[in-house]
Amino acid sequence: MKKITIAIDGFSSTGKSTLAKQIAKELGYIYVDTGAMYRAVSYFAMQHNFISETHLDAEGLIKNLSNISLQFHFNETLGFAEMFLNNENIEQAIRTIEVSRLVSKIAEISEVRAKLVEQQQKMGQNNGIVMDGRDIGTVVFPNADLKLFMTASSQTKAQRRFDELLEKGQQVTFEEVLQNVQERDYIDTHREDSPLVKAEDAIEIDNSDLTKKEQFELVMELVNEKLEESSEK
């Protein structure tokens, strides 16, 4: 059967990555977590003092983009690919609330977006890919076979993120997680370069009241419809 490209966009903490991993595993497709790529650049910027809670040296970061090498390496034990920055596994380091607070600011930098979009497009040249992020269906793969746009209430998103951080042993309050989610949504939807918007041909899914199983079954129906359409062409 002919392989397709699946683009999943949406707000932070709507479970895009979880859904994308499920679909990729079901189909035997490549999964690319573009959010991890922006988090990796954010982590690099933090390590080199280009960004903090109080300052952003965008020019300094831009000059050092050539020193950033990103790769995904599949971890058979975990069942998904982990993020590597300059040959160092930073999968855990980029999932902290500290990185979450700064990643949207890094994602606003046009030069950063250009570098990562170019890499993402190369990854998806041969179809058979599931990619999630903020601008996949609008910028990275505007001709994707299936585009999904994930949304949920702020309270629901914050609760999911809060539970996830607690499971990882991080000390956070629900209030600061809610504030972070709301701030990221605002920045993502109001930035000048590639703001988060629903592509005209994307299917919107509000998963506030859906279980992961219900969501997966709903989306796989859409995926299978697209696969049938593609095979008939």
N, C-alpha and C positions, 0 to 999 in steps of 0.2 A: 504494500500500500504506500502511496506517495506520502512523504513526510511534510508537515506543515510548520509554520512559525506561529507561536502563541505568545502574545504580549499581554502582560498583566500589570496594570497601573492602579494607583489609588493612594489613599491617605496612609500615614504611618500607623502601625499597630492594627491593621485590618487583616492580618494573616496572609498577606500576599506570598511571602516566602514559603510558608507552610503549604499553601495550596499549590504553588508552583512546583515544589519538591514532590508532592503527591502525584501531580500530573506527569512530571518527567519520569518518575519511577514506574508509573503505570504504562507509559508508552515506550519506555526505553530511550527517552530523549535526553539531550544535554540540558542541564539547568544552570542558569547564570543569575546570581544574586547581585544586581547592579548596586543595590543599597550598600552591600559589603564593600564594593569598590570605592564608593564615596566615603564610607567610614574609614577605609584604609588610608585614603589621602588625608582625612581629618586627623587620624592617629599620627601620621607622618608629620603633619603641620604642628601638632601638639608637642611631639618629641623634639622638634627643631625650633620651638618657640615662635612659630609663625602665627599661632592663634592661642587665645586663652579666653576666659570669660570677659576680659576687659579690653582686649585689643585684637586686631587682625592685620597682619602684614601680608596683604595679598600679593604685592609685587615680589616680595622675598620668596613666597611659595611658588609663584609662576616661574621664577628664574630657576627653581629647583625641580620642576616637574620632570625634567629629563633624568633625574636621579631616582625616580619612582618606578619600580618594576612590580607589577601585580600579576599574580597567577592564582588559579584555583587548582588545588590538588585533592583528588578524591580520597576520602578516608573510608576504607571498606568496613571498619568496625562501627563507625557512626552512621554510615550509609549516605553521606553527602559530602560535597566538596568544601574544603576549608580555605580561608583566605590567607594568602602568603604575600608579605611585603618584603621585597628584596631578599627572598629566600628564607624569611622568618615567618613561622606560623603565628598569626596575630588574631586568629578566630575569636578567642576569648577576650582579648584586649579591646577589640572594637565593639563589643556588645555592652559596654558600660554606659551608665547614665551620663558620665562626663563626655563621652564621645557623642552621645545622642544630643546633648545640649548644643554642640558646635557643628554637627554635620550639615545642617541646612545652610549655615553661613558659608561653608566651604562649597556647597553645591550651587551657590549663587554665582561663583566665579566662572566667567565664560570660558576662560582658558582651561580650567579643570574639566568642565563639561565637554569641551571639544576633544580633549585627550581621551576621556573615558568613552564618549560616544563612538569615536573611531575604533577603539578596541572592541566595543560591544558589537558593532556592525560586522567586524571581521569574524567574530565568534559565531555569528548567525548566517554566514554566507551560504551554507549548504542546507538550510532548513533543519527540521528535527531538533528544534530548540524551544525551551520555555524560559522566558526572561521576564523578571518583574522589576518594577521601579516606579519612577514618577513621569517619565516621558518616553516610554518604550513605544506605545502605539501612536504617539504624535511626532516624535523626532527620530528615534533609533530605527524602528521598523514601521513606518507609516503604511506600508503595504502588507502588514502581518495578516495571516489568514483568519486568525481569531483574536479579537481584542476584548479584554475584560477590564472593568473599572470597579475597584472594590471600595466600599465605604461602610461606615458604621457610626454610631453616636460617639461623641467625645468621651462620655462616661464609660461606655463599653470598651473603647480602645484603651483608655487609661487603666482600667481594671485588668485587662489582658496583659498589658505591659508591666504593670505593678506585680502581678502574680509571677510573671516570667523572671523579673529581676530578683524577687524574693527567693525563687527556686534556685537561683544562681548564688545565693548568699549575700546579695548586695543590700546595704542598709539605705533604704529610701522610704519616703512617705508617699501616700497616695496623692496628696496635694501637689507635691513637686513633680510627680509623674504626669498628672493631669495638666499642669501648667506647661510642661515640656511638650506634650502631645499637641496642645492648642497652639503653642508658639511655632512648632514645626509646621503644622497645617497652614498657619497664616503665612509664614515665610515661603513655603513651597508654592502656595497659590498666588503669591504677590510678587515673586521675583521677576525681573525683566527678561532673563534668558530662560527659555523653555519652562514656563510656569506649569504647575500641575493643573491640567484640565482634562476633561473627559473627551476623548476623540469622538467625532460625530458618529462613527460606525462602531463604537465600543458598546458592549452590553454591560449595564450597570447592575451590580449585585450588592445590596445592603445586607450584610451578614450579622447585624446586631442580634438577631434572634435565631440564627442558624447554628447548628452544631457543625463541627468540622466534617462529620460524616455526611450530613445533609448537604452542606456546601459542595463537597467533593462529588457527590452523586449528581447534583444539579449541573455542575460545570462539565462533568464527563459526558453528559447528554449533549451539551453544546459542542464539545470537542468531537464527539463521534459524528455529529451532523456535518461538521466541517470536513472531517476525514472522508466521509461518503461523497460530499460535494467535490472534494479535491480529486478523488479517484475517478469520478465520472467525467472530469474535464479532459 
